[in-house]
Amino acid sequence: MTPGILTRRLCATTLLAQAMSVFFGALVAWRLAGIESDPRATAYLVGGLALALLCALAAGAMRSPRGVALGWLAQGLTLASALVLPAMLALTLIFTPLWWLCLHQGRRLDRLTAERAAAAEGD
């Protein structure tokens, strides 16, 4: 089911905020690993940037059902990134419920908007 305009706006805003947060989390992981001379520092940066780009891509793809699936994938990968940087768990605990709330409330608002438009046309 293609998301309505309010659902798209709410979810895209959430995903873009998540993308920025993941980006800064990737920078933190990269610098912490660099300080400790961890050879995986570059992998942390590239992985974090890829996740941030996925969030941004999902926000842009919200015009199709594929965007919702990409959004859920971004939520799952953000949770998985907590294995590398435990602070990412906080992002998961913030953005996953917010994502779910935006999906459900956006769909409800889209449905109410459609009902009001239909009632206005019937008058």
C-alpha positions in Angstrom: 0.0 0.0 0.0 1.4 3.4 -1.0 1.8 5.7 2.0 -0.4 8.9 2.0 1.1 12.4 2.0 1.0 12.8 5.8 2.5 9.4 6.4 5.3 10.2 3.9 6.0 13.5 5.5 6.1 12.1 9.0 8.2 9.1 8.2 10.6 11.0 5.9 11.3 13.5 8.6 12.0 10.7 11.1 14.3 9.0 8.7 16.2 12.1 7.9 16.7 12.9 11.6 17.9 9.3 12.1 20.3 9.7 9.1 21.9 12.7 10.8 22.2 10.9 14.1 23.7 7.8 12.5 26.1 9.9 10.6 27.4 11.6 13.8 27.5 8.1 15.5 29.6 6.9 12.7 32.0 9.8 13.2 32.2 9.0 16.9 32.9 5.3 16.2 35.6 6.2 13.6 37.4 8.6 15.9 37.2 6.3 18.9 38.6 3.4 16.9 41.3 5.7 15.4 42.4 6.8 18.9 42.8 3.2 19.9 44.6 2.3 16.6 41.8 -0.2 15.7 42.3 -1.3 12.1 38.5 -1.4 11.7 38.2 2.4 12.1 37.6 2.9 8.4 35.1 0.1 8.2 33.1 1.8 11.1 33.0 5.0 9.1 32.1 3.4 5.8 29.4 1.2 7.5 27.9 4.2 9.4 27.9 6.3 6.2 26.2 3.5 4.3 23.5 3.3 7.0 23.0 7.0 7.0 22.6 6.9 3.2 20.1 4.1 3.6 18.1 6.2 5.9 18.1 9.1 3.5 17.3 6.8 0.6 14.4 5.4 2.5 13.1 8.9 3.2 13.2 9.7 -0.5 11.6 6.4 -1.4 8.5 7.0 0.8 6.4 7.6 -2.2 6.3 3.8 -2.7 5.8 0.8 -0.4 9.5 0.1 -1.0 10.2 3.2 1.2 8.5 1.6 4.2 10.4 -1.6 3.8 13.7 0.3 3.5 12.7 2.3 6.6 12.2 -1.0 8.6 15.5 -2.2 7.2 17.2 1.0 8.5 15.7 0.4 11.9 17.0 -3.2 12.0 20.5 -2.2 10.9 20.6 0.7 13.4 19.9 -1.9 16.1 22.7 -4.2 14.7 25.1 -1.2 14.8 24.8 -1.2 18.5 27.1 -4.2 18.5 29.9 -1.8 17.3 28.9 1.3 19.2 26.7 0.7 22.2 25.4 4.3 22.1 23.5 3.4 18.9 21.2 1.4 21.1 19.9 4.7 22.4 19.2 5.8 18.8 17.3 2.6 18.2 15.2 3.1 21.3 14.4 6.6 20.2 13.9 6.2 16.4 12.2 2.8 16.1 9.2 3.7 18.3 9.1 7.0 16.6 9.1 5.3 13.1 6.3 3.0 14.2 4.3 5.9 15.6 4.7 7.9 12.4 3.6 5.0 10.3 0.5 4.3 12.3 -0.6 7.9 13.1 0.2 9.0 9.5 -2.0 6.3 8.1 -4.8 7.2 10.5 -4.5 10.9 9.6 -4.4 10.1 5.8 -7.6 8.0 6.3 -9.3 10.8 8.2 -8.3 13.3 5.6 -9.7 11.1 2.8 -13.0 10.6 4.8 -13.3 14.4 5.2 -12.7 15.0 1.5 -15.3 12.4 0.6 -17.8 14.0 3.0 -17.1 17.4 1.6 -17.7 16.2 -2.0 -20.9 14.5 -0.9 -22.4 17.8 0.4 
